[in-house]
């Protein structure tokens, strides 16, 4: 009973306190693609993706009711960092859906035109606003509509203390007449958050506590539910000593100031935990020690770890692209070639037999793609050109055209992602690795019908000194039972250092003499590893490795089952050099057909 | 056998098409013409390659023979072939042979699309020999000083395995075209369509914004031609947003999602 009254009170007071319009809300997921395109079109960095940003604690004065309800402490604001354009996950502060939607595009445009980040917050925003409305008249009209709505929802200066009222009036003036406010009054409290401006302070990078390595991540689930980012910082795990209690007892039972969270992704069966994480201002990630039982799946705004740049020794060393330094650092990754163990011949699993038969028939047709040859001594049709020549001069004797088999001079290297994330399940029956395994088998079956030369390799990595490159079938080996049993034996492990694997595959493919050389990458997600190789770093390095492959005359193509690949793959591979398989279970049957399309 | 239709146009010297230069390309062209050097022009689609050549041909007073190359274009289509007439067969010159005979300018657009054997007939024409051997008639034509060979291609969407061979490429003086600078592009739009300067300026802002997304979201960067089309529609009274939709956005993408996203860029510039 007591609890129910509490819930009712919470709802009622929230409804009164919160000036939001949930029925008019617009979610980031609905506009993310368009907002990202607008951001790029207006000159934003094409390498960043659009992501939901953490809500920012603003520290401004709240109304009596809001304090009573314990709400409105945070605001969804926009900013750009090296990884992403961060927009609020939901905008519902304006009374019309159109305004909330326009606010997203306005923020994307503002981030793209933020040309003077060195200025103070008000000056910087006014400069950016001016840049947008001068160059883009369509946004100008929208901006002033948004300003009206923004001012309507802002606190009334007459009800504020003198210093805050002055500040509030300046903000209103700066919104209405951008560029006009050059002196900024000082107030004790920060102003009410300005939804149409950038976040006052982008999160400052801090060096991560070095020392213990983080525990290897566990397999990721494909469907990701909670995509908000939370402000995060590394913290030392407070050691529990006996003696004095340093905290007030009533806080013990709350979701306390540090939570042990895995960086990777786990089951999220407890929504309260997610809610609690939303309510925390900064989540401290402690390194070392045991993992908490309840794990939360989320991405953290962790400051980038310092990069270890020492060169490594070894036989097969590969460089890596450091996008921050714009430098290809030599000998950064050590390749560990994993050669196949001696195995007995394997057979194709029965469930694939039907697909195999069908693909074989289809690929026989592909192998027989024919070309009409003119001026043949013998053939199926009369060659009119030759016939006219014969009539004209009487010397022509080769009067026929013939259909001949086309000469396909093609080498294909298929590179499969064998990282641990492929252990994730698709639906309830199969995991990604099962799908990759079947795909490799059917692909090989289909290609063994054509005369195209092909090789199969797999890769995974455990930091830069151990990039494992598994040989399943080299170009010189025939596709037989042994190869089949190697494919059946693949097991996922570790991470995805994609750039290094592509460079290694490029080296192998380069040695092939074929006229057309195809590098086909089969993956389930972004490049990542446990060290600095994640996010933008991995993406830029992979992009660099691919552009090097193209310069060697290779043709890279990516097949992925990551449904969110639209955000990053066009940047890495180019718009037309990848495909997202919507239903991963269809991949085994579709991959060979896709191959026939690419190589046609 | 199918006879491939060729697009040919012989422009009269008394009507010089408008061309607003972006650099010293007119000087280079004229020097190449005087020194009997063949010319290669590369650049993205819709940046004014063809217009430039039409302008120069008219300026120099030479007939222009334009051939749009495609993947079925053979050497015979360029040089000529025997045809059957009322009195038996006769020889018909192809556009290249005609240009050589009449001292014209032969322009092979998108040369990389043509079949491999076509580039070989160009070899003897494009070095200092300047001859065109016609195998089928046994004739060897010596090109007159007025003859000029021009080829163009678009490095952007160049088909894989379809580059220009170095042995061909190294015979040409090469001009690289790119999209014009802002001010010049505005002038071009005004000159071509007659829209007001403000509209032209907005259209150029639009095309430049779209170009910066090209690598990520589009097949190829949009050319000046697209906004000239939109400007013409606007000049004949169409709403700017609608004109941009049909003349620019729908030409860039067939995916409804991408088109919607691209329309946001249009709205940022032409919205109210």
Interface residues (C-beta under 8 A of the other chain):
Chain A: X33 X34 X35 X36 X37 X38 X40 X41 X42 X43 X46 X105 X109 X135 X136 X137 X138 X139 X141 X142 X383 X384 X385 X388 X389 X391 X392 X515 X516 X555 X570 X571 X574 X575 X576
Chain B: X1 X76 X81 X82 X83 X84 X88 X89 X136 X160 X161 X202 X205 X209 X210 X212 X213 X215 X216 X217 X218 X219 X257 X258 X260 X261 X262 X264 X265 X266 X267 X268 X269 X270 X271 X272
